[in-house]
Amino acid sequence: MSLFNTPPTFTIYICGLVFKYLLSIGGIKEQERRNIEKANYLYNYLDNSKFYKTMADKNSRSIMNVVFTTGNKELDLLFVEEAKKVGLENLKGHKVIGGLRASIYNAMPFEGVVTLVEFMKKFEEQY
């Protein structure tokens, strides 16, 4: 006989792994520091670029989803395609507002953001 209250054991197991990882790096405060560092690195580049434009006011910016655009829909689409060629995936913006979106959640290492910015610099130089 199966019970309706069977706990979701796989979910509990995965949560345990995530909690152990967070504790091993210094806890939630350390993860927050890392996330802010990644976002600041990317926003710093965007804020100093004459090619890319951010789509959110500075006081409303997400540290998880950084939205930006080239200002040209065709160029945004080309950016997404060129990025895929070098292993940078899922940069297409929201289906309603368009543009570009870099999701830099907890699992994205700082080095991944550096790789994205280096690609963005090359794309800017080329176009």
C-alpha positions in Angstrom: 0.0 0.0 0.0 1.3 3.5 -0.9 0.9 6.4 1.3 0.1 10.0 0.2 2.6 11.4 2.6 5.7 9.7 1.2 8.5 12.3 1.5 10.2 13.4 -1.7 13.5 11.6 -0.9 15.4 12.6 -4.0 14.5 16.3 -3.4 15.6 16.0 0.2 18.9 14.4 -0.9 19.6 17.2 -3.4 18.8 19.9 -0.9 21.2 18.2 1.5 24.0 18.3 -1.1 23.3 22.0 -1.7 23.3 22.8 2.0 26.6 21.0 2.5 28.2 22.9 -0.4 27.0 26.2 0.9 28.4 25.4 4.4 31.7 24.4 2.8 32.2 27.8 1.1 31.2 29.8 4.1 27.5 29.9 4.0 24.8 32.0 2.4 26.7 35.3 3.1 29.6 34.0 1.0 27.3 32.9 -1.8 25.7 36.3 -1.7 29.2 38.0 -1.9 30.1 35.9 -4.9 26.9 36.7 -6.7 27.3 40.4 -6.1 30.9 40.2 -7.3 29.7 38.5 -10.6 26.9 41.0 -11.1 29.2 44.0 -10.4 31.8 42.7 -12.9 29.2 42.4 -15.7 27.4 45.6 -14.9 30.7 47.5 -14.7 31.5 46.4 -18.2 28.0 47.2 -19.5 27.9 50.6 -17.8 31.2 51.6 -19.5 30.3 50.3 -22.9 29.1 52.5 -25.7 27.8 49.4 -27.6 25.6 47.7 -25.0 22.8 49.2 -23.0 21.3 48.0 -19.8 17.6 47.6 -19.6 17.0 48.1 -15.9 17.4 51.2 -13.7 20.5 50.9 -11.5 18.3 50.7 -8.4 16.2 47.9 -9.8 18.9 45.6 -11.2 18.9 41.9 -10.6 22.1 40.2 -9.5 20.8 36.9 -11.0 19.5 38.0 -14.5 21.4 40.8 -16.2 19.4 42.2 -19.1 20.9 44.3 -21.8 20.8 45.0 -25.5 22.8 46.2 -28.5 19.9 48.5 -29.4 19.4 46.5 -32.7 17.2 43.5 -32.8 19.1 41.8 -35.6 22.4 42.4 -33.8 20.9 40.9 -30.6 20.0 37.8 -32.5 23.4 37.6 -34.1 24.9 38.0 -30.6 23.0 34.9 -29.4 24.0 32.8 -32.4 27.7 33.8 -32.2 27.7 33.2 -28.4 26.4 29.7 -29.0 29.4 29.0 -31.3 31.8 29.6 -28.3 29.7 27.7 -25.8 27.7 30.6 -24.3 24.1 29.4 -24.2 20.7 30.8 -23.3 21.5 34.5 -23.7 18.3 35.3 -25.6 16.2 37.9 -23.8 12.7 37.6 -22.6 10.1 36.8 -25.3 8.1 39.9 -24.6 10.8 42.6 -24.2 13.6 41.0 -26.3 17.2 42.0 -25.9 19.7 39.8 -24.2 19.8 38.2 -20.7 22.7 36.7 -18.9 21.5 34.4 -16.1 24.3 34.2 -13.5 22.7 32.2 -10.8 24.6 30.5 -7.9 26.0 27.7 -10.1 27.6 30.1 -12.5 31.3 30.6 -11.5 33.0 34.0 -11.7 35.1 32.6 -14.5 32.0 32.1 -16.6 31.1 35.8 -16.3 34.7 36.7 -17.3 34.3 34.5 -20.3 31.0 36.2 -21.2 32.6 39.7 -20.9 35.5 38.7 -23.0 33.1 37.5 -25.7 31.2 40.7 -25.4 34.3 42.8 -25.9 35.2 40.8 -29.1 31.7 41.1 -30.4 31.7 44.8 -29.8 35.0 45.2 -31.6 33.7 43.2 -34.6 30.3 45.0 -34.9 
